[in-house]
Amino acid sequence: MKPDGAYRMDLAVEDSVIVELKAIEKLAPIHKVQLLSYLRLSGKTLGLILNFNVVHLREGIWRVVNQFEPASSASSASPAV
């Protein structure tokens, strides 16, 4: 099933990183949730939100990582010592 027009990511880099572009006064938690939705739907792990409405661009960058595996399965996958 393909998602309808409501889900349109701004940019995908090398088919591994999703980039959401914003030009707003302040980033809100809903923007992180939006990017997490795009990551889950696309099966990607890493995303960036870039807000261009800041004095220095480094102040407008949010890195978002989507965790697919629960912590319990990750710890059980590590080798026993």
NUMIVO-353082 format. One record per residue (C-alpha): residue number from 1; residue in one letter; x, y, z. Coordinates in steps of 0.1 Angstrom, whole numbers. Example, Ala and Ser with C-alpha at 12.3 -4.5 7.8 and 13.67 -1.06 7.14 Angstrom:
% NUMIVO-353082
<atom num="1" residuo="a" X="123" Y="-45" Z="78"/>
<atom num="2" residuo="s" X="137" Y="-11" Z="71"/>
END
This chain:
% NUMIVO-353082
<atom num="1" residuo="m" X="0" Y="0" Z="0"/>
<atom num="2" residuo="k" X="14" Y="34" Z="-10"/>
<atom num="3" residuo="p" X="9" Y="64" Z="14"/>
<atom num="4" residuo="d" X="-13" Y="91" Z="0"/>
<atom num="5" residuo="g" X="-2" Y="127" Z="-6"/>
<atom num="6" residuo="a" X="-2" Y="135" Z="31"/>
<atom num="7" residuo="y" X="33" Y="120" Z="35"/>
<atom num="8" residuo="r" X="58" Y="139" Z="14"/>
<atom num="9" residuo="m" X="93" Y="140" Z="26"/>
<atom num="10" residuo="d" X="114" Y="170" Z="14"/>
<atom num="11" residuo="l" X="146" Y="152" Z="5"/>
<atom num="12" residuo="a" X="163" Y="118" Z="6"/>
<atom num="13" residuo="v" X="201" Y="118" Z="4"/>
<atom num="14" residuo="e" X="218" Y="87" Z="-10"/>
<atom num="15" residuo="d" X="187" Y="67" Z="-1"/>
<atom num="16" residuo="s" X="198" Y="66" Z="35"/>
<atom num="17" residuo="v" X="191" Y="100" Z="52"/>
<atom num="18" residuo="i" X="158" Y="119" Z="51"/>
<atom num="19" residuo="v" X="161" Y="157" Z="53"/>
<atom num="20" residuo="e" X="131" Y="179" Z="63"/>
<atom num="21" residuo="l" X="135" Y="216" Z="54"/>
<atom num="22" residuo="k" X="119" Y="242" Z="75"/>
<atom num="23" residuo="a" X="119" Y="280" Z="77"/>
<atom num="24" residuo="i" X="100" Y="287" Z="109"/>
<atom num="25" residuo="e" X="106" Y="308" Z="140"/>
<atom num="26" residuo="k" X="110" Y="278" Z="164"/>
<atom num="27" residuo="l" X="111" Y="241" Z="159"/>
<atom num="28" residuo="a" X="84" Y="222" Z="178"/>
<atom num="29" residuo="p" X="83" Y="186" Z="189"/>
<atom num="30" residuo="i" X="56" Y="179" Z="162"/>
<atom num="31" residuo="h" X="83" Y="184" Z="136"/>
<atom num="32" residuo="k" X="104" Y="156" Z="152"/>
<atom num="33" residuo="v" X="73" Y="134" Z="152"/>
<atom num="34" residuo="q" X="67" Y="142" Z="115"/>
<atom num="35" residuo="l" X="103" Y="132" Z="106"/>
<atom num="36" residuo="l" X="100" Y="100" Z="127"/>
<atom num="37" residuo="s" X="68" Y="91" Z="107"/>
<atom num="38" residuo="y" X="87" Y="95" Z="74"/>
<atom num="39" residuo="l" X="116" Y="74" Z="88"/>
<atom num="40" residuo="r" X="93" Y="46" Z="98"/>
<atom num="41" residuo="l" X="73" Y="46" Z="66"/>
<atom num="42" residuo="s" X="105" Y="45" Z="45"/>
<atom num="43" residuo="g" X="124" Y="20" Z="66"/>
<atom num="44" residuo="k" X="153" Y="45" Z="72"/>
<atom num="45" residuo="t" X="171" Y="51" Z="104"/>
<atom num="46" residuo="l" X="186" Y="86" Z="102"/>
<atom num="47" residuo="g" X="169" Y="120" Z="95"/>
<atom num="48" residuo="l" X="178" Y="157" Z="98"/>
<atom num="49" residuo="i" X="156" Y="187" Z="103"/>
<atom num="50" residuo="l" X="171" Y="218" Z="89"/>
<atom num="51" residuo="n" X="156" Y="251" Z="100"/>
<atom num="52" residuo="f" X="168" Y="280" Z="79"/>
<atom num="53" residuo="n" X="151" Y="308" Z="100"/>
<atom num="54" residuo="v" X="181" Y="311" Z="124"/>
<atom num="55" residuo="v" X="212" Y="334" Z="126"/>
<atom num="56" residuo="h" X="236" Y="304" Z="124"/>
<atom num="57" residuo="l" X="225" Y="273" Z="106"/>
<atom num="58" residuo="r" X="242" Y="251" Z="132"/>
<atom num="59" residuo="e" X="215" Y="263" Z="156"/>
<atom num="60" residuo="g" X="187" Y="250" Z="134"/>
<atom num="61" residuo="i" X="198" Y="214" Z="129"/>
<atom num="62" residuo="w" X="181" Y="185" Z="147"/>
<atom num="63" residuo="r" X="193" Y="149" Z="142"/>
<atom num="64" residuo="v" X="167" Y="123" Z="146"/>
<atom num="65" residuo="v" X="174" Y="85" Z="148"/>
<atom num="66" residuo="n" X="147" Y="59" Z="144"/>
<atom num="67" residuo="q" X="153" Y="29" Z="166"/>
<atom num="68" residuo="f" X="138" Y="-3" Z="151"/>
<atom num="69" residuo="e" X="150" Y="-29" Z="176"/>
<atom num="70" residuo="p" X="139" Y="-29" Z="212"/>
<atom num="71" residuo="a" X="167" Y="-26" Z="238"/>
<atom num="72" residuo="s" X="160" Y="-62" Z="250"/>
<atom num="73" residuo="s" X="166" Y="-78" Z="217"/>
<atom num="74" residuo="a" X="197" Y="-57" Z="211"/>
<atom num="75" residuo="s" X="212" Y="-69" Z="244"/>
<atom num="76" residuo="s" X="204" Y="-105" Z="237"/>
<atom num="77" residuo="a" X="221" Y="-103" Z="204"/>
<atom num="78" residuo="s" X="255" Y="-94" Z="219"/>
<atom num="79" residuo="p" X="279" Y="-123" Z="224"/>
<atom num="80" residuo="a" X="282" Y="-138" Z="259"/>
<atom num="81" residuo="v" X="315" Y="-133" Z="277"/>
END
